[in-house]
Amino acid sequence: MLAEQAFEEGEVPVGAIVVHKNTIIGKGYNQVERLGDPTAHAEMLAISAACDTLGEKYLSECTLYVTLEPCPMCAGALVWSKIGTIVFGASDVKSGASGSVFNITQNDALNHKAEIIQGILEQDCEYLIKAFFASKRMKY
């Protein structure tokens, strides 16, 4: 699992895949620390890979599956890519942008809305994220 790989590498454990016609066309996991890049979120990497695979900038017939509700940056990128559906496990009550704190992905003022499906494998996703941050607190 991509989120577990991120965890093992000391990254916030978020993994994402983009699926088109039942085929994975892009995937990514958080690599912010590894790359020293605050934009290297799982969703951003998966979007880039999917666009590269399809050879186009719009992902309207695609579904993004992600461990954690997208942040505002990722939600914005998902709107710009015109992703069809976003499926996420755990809600992000601190910075979620698909309904928890903000609702960028379904904002009427923007040029695209994505279908949102939340809570898939929610307990597993929450456990992994909580375990990661608990391990970080133990080190201090």
One Martini backbone bead per residue (centre of mass of N, CA, C, O) as a GRO file, in nm:
protein
  140
    1MET     BB    1   0.098   0.035   0.021
    2LEU     BB    2   0.149   0.368  -0.013
    3ALA     BB    3   0.106   0.474   0.277
    4GLU     BB    4   0.311   0.275   0.406
    5GLN     BB    5   0.555   0.380   0.255
    6ALA     BB    6   0.549   0.659   0.372
    7PHE     BB    7   0.578   0.577   0.666
    8GLU     BB    8   0.859   0.431   0.632
    9GLU     BB    9   0.979   0.728   0.521
   10GLY     BB   10   0.849   0.963   0.716
   11GLU     BB   11   0.572   1.014   0.602
   12VAL     BB   12   0.279   1.103   0.548
   13PRO     BB   13   0.021   0.853   0.523
   14VAL     BB   14  -0.021   0.899   0.183
   15GLY     BB   15  -0.222   0.764  -0.079
   16ALA     BB   16  -0.251   0.748  -0.452
   17ILE     BB   17  -0.496   0.690  -0.715
   18VAL     BB   18  -0.557   0.658  -1.068
   19VAL     BB   19  -0.857   0.577  -1.249
   20HIS     BB   20  -0.908   0.420  -1.583
   21LYS     BB   21  -1.094   0.186  -1.684
   22ASN     BB   22  -0.973  -0.013  -1.451
   23THR     BB   23  -0.695   0.159  -1.455
   24ILE     BB   24  -0.390   0.236  -1.349
   25ILE     BB   25  -0.237   0.575  -1.423
   26GLY     BB   26  -0.177   0.669  -1.117
   27LYS     BB   27   0.074   0.738  -0.858
   28GLY     BB   28   0.112   0.815  -0.496
   29TYR     BB   29   0.320   0.955  -0.236
   30ASN     BB   30   0.440   1.105   0.008
   31GLN     BB   31   0.744   1.348  -0.058
   32VAL     BB   32   0.828   1.604   0.100
   33GLU     BB   33   1.093   1.525   0.248
   34ARG     BB   34   1.254   1.382   0.023
   35LEU     BB   35   1.219   1.647  -0.185
   36GLY     BB   36   1.168   1.928  -0.053
   37ASP     BB   37   0.837   1.945  -0.125
   38PRO     BB   38   0.526   2.084  -0.051
   39THR     BB   39   0.384   1.950  -0.329
   40ALA     BB   40   0.446   1.626  -0.260
   41HIS     BB   41   0.175   1.496  -0.287
   42ALA     BB   42  -0.001   1.227  -0.368
   43GLU     BB   43  -0.203   1.365  -0.561
   44MET     BB   44  -0.004   1.525  -0.737
   45LEU     BB   45   0.154   1.276  -0.841
   46ALA     BB   46  -0.093   1.124  -0.959
   47ILE     BB   47  -0.184   1.338  -1.159
   48SER     BB   48   0.075   1.360  -1.325
   49ALA     BB   49   0.084   1.062  -1.410
   50ALA     BB   50  -0.195   1.052  -1.549
   51CYS     BB   51  -0.148   1.272  -1.760
   52ASP     BB   52   0.093   1.132  -1.888
   53THR     BB   53  -0.051   0.872  -1.973
   54LEU     BB   54  -0.285   1.026  -2.144
   55GLY     BB   55  -0.188   1.308  -2.269
   56GLU     BB   56  -0.349   1.496  -2.055
   57LYS     BB   57  -0.517   1.742  -1.833
   58TYR     BB   58  -0.777   1.565  -1.818
   59LEU     BB   59  -0.988   1.359  -1.563
   60SER     BB   60  -1.308   1.305  -1.609
   61GLU     BB   61  -1.283   0.964  -1.628
   62CYS     BB   62  -1.179   0.970  -1.327
   63THR     BB   63  -1.038   0.820  -1.023
   64LEU     BB   64  -0.967   0.910  -0.692
   65TYR     BB   65  -0.765   0.746  -0.449
   66VAL     BB   66  -0.753   0.828  -0.091
   67THR     BB   67  -0.673   0.831   0.239
   68LEU     BB   68  -0.707   1.152   0.247
   69GLU     BB   69  -0.837   1.434   0.253
   70PRO     BB   70  -0.799   1.690   0.069
   71CYS     BB   71  -0.638   1.961   0.037
   72PRO     BB   72  -0.644   2.266  -0.102
   73MET     BB   73  -0.430   2.213  -0.315
   74CYS     BB   74  -0.539   1.939  -0.421
   75ALA     BB   75  -0.827   2.030  -0.478
   76GLY     BB   76  -0.749   2.234  -0.693
   77ALA     BB   77  -0.612   2.030  -0.885
   78LEU     BB   78  -0.867   1.856  -0.924
   79VAL     BB   79  -1.034   2.075  -1.056
   80TRP     BB   80  -0.837   2.143  -1.290
   81SER     BB   81  -0.848   1.829  -1.392
   82LYS     BB   82  -1.147   1.723  -1.383
   83ILE     BB   83  -1.224   1.520  -1.191
   84GLY     BB   84  -1.475   1.298  -1.135
   85THR     BB   85  -1.364   1.131  -0.872
   86ILE     BB   86  -1.358   1.118  -0.505
   87VAL     BB   87  -1.186   0.889  -0.286
   88PHE     BB   88  -1.202   0.871   0.074
   89GLY     BB   89  -1.131   0.789   0.392
   90ALA     BB   90  -1.024   1.023   0.571
   91SER     BB   91  -1.085   1.285   0.745
   92ASP     BB   92  -0.988   1.648   0.761
   93VAL     BB   93  -1.037   1.862   1.035
   94LYS     BB   94  -0.798   2.080   0.961
   95SER     BB   95  -0.771   2.064   0.599
   96GLY     BB   96  -1.016   1.991   0.451
   97ALA     BB   97  -1.148   2.017   0.083
   98SER     BB   98  -1.424   1.793   0.088
   99GLY     BB   99  -1.613   1.917   0.362
  100SER     BB  100  -1.483   1.976   0.643
  101VAL     BB  101  -1.366   2.283   0.600
  102PHE     BB  102  -1.383   2.265   0.297
  103ASN     BB  103  -1.535   2.297  -0.062
  104ILE     BB  104  -1.374   2.290  -0.344
  105THR     BB  105  -1.485   2.028  -0.511
  106GLN     BB  106  -1.804   2.181  -0.475
  107ASN     BB  107  -1.785   2.467  -0.592
  108ASP     BB  108  -1.988   2.691  -0.763
  109ALA     BB  109  -1.751   2.904  -0.849
  110LEU     BB  110  -1.643   2.681  -1.012
  111ASN     BB  111  -1.577   2.484  -1.317
  112HIS     BB  112  -1.581   2.230  -1.109
  113LYS     BB  113  -1.715   1.907  -1.006
  114ALA     BB  114  -1.683   1.652  -0.779
  115GLU     BB  115  -1.726   1.350  -0.683
  116ILE     BB  116  -1.804   1.232  -0.347
  117ILE     BB  117  -1.635   0.972  -0.153
  118GLN     BB  118  -1.664   0.871   0.184
  119GLY     BB  119  -1.525   0.626   0.416
  120ILE     BB  120  -1.323   0.437   0.288
  121LEU     BB  121  -1.155   0.271   0.509
  122GLU     BB  122  -1.145   0.467   0.756
  123GLN     BB  123  -1.014   0.314   0.997
  124ASP     BB  124  -0.749   0.241   0.857
  125CYS     BB  125  -0.662   0.530   0.787
  126GLU     BB  126  -0.671   0.651   1.071
  127TYR     BB  127  -0.471   0.459   1.205
  128LEU     BB  128  -0.221   0.532   1.037
  129ILE     BB  129  -0.215   0.833   1.106
  130LYS     BB  130  -0.211   0.809   1.415
  131ALA     BB  131   0.045   0.635   1.433
  132PHE     BB  132   0.237   0.836   1.311
  133PHE     BB  133   0.196   1.074   1.517
  134ALA     BB  134   0.264   0.907   1.768
  135SER     BB  135   0.559   0.844   1.683
  136LYS     BB  136   0.649   1.141   1.679
  137ARG     BB  137   0.587   1.212   1.980
  138MET     BB  138   0.785   0.995   2.109
  139LYS     BB  139   1.058   1.146   2.007
  140TYR     BB  140   1.007   1.414   2.212
   0.00000   0.00000   0.00000
